[in-house]
């Protein structure tokens, strides 16, 4: 049998990697009391012409379950993805989809005209168009 030199640093790095993987999956695994996990829709924010565009993926969320508000320069998305049918755990092979309510908030730049924001929900993607104020647009 060969003698192997013990390297405590290697063991610590291994433990750190394991804990990192465990915590990365924690929100989906732990969930709430009802067995549903907390989730937040992924969001893309980019500039397009004279406006900012925010796109949030919300598959399975009904338009009546989404609330978009602007208060004091903060854009807030609130909503809920409801569990459609009751599935007993003993009949389920795998349950990865996450249900429940979510809240996302974003600070708006002062260049956005909050009174002209438009929104549409199509194919599970919420798109908000945040036009820039006239003062913020470049002048010729």
Buried (B, 14 or more C-beta within 10 A) or exposed (E): EEEEEEEEEEEEEEEEEEEEEEEEEEEBEEBEEEEBBBBEBEBEEEEEEBBBBBBBEBEEBEEEBBEBEBEEEEBEBBBBBEEEEEEEEEEEEEBEBBBBBBEBEBEBEEBBBBEEBEBEBEEEBBBBBBBBBEEEEEEE
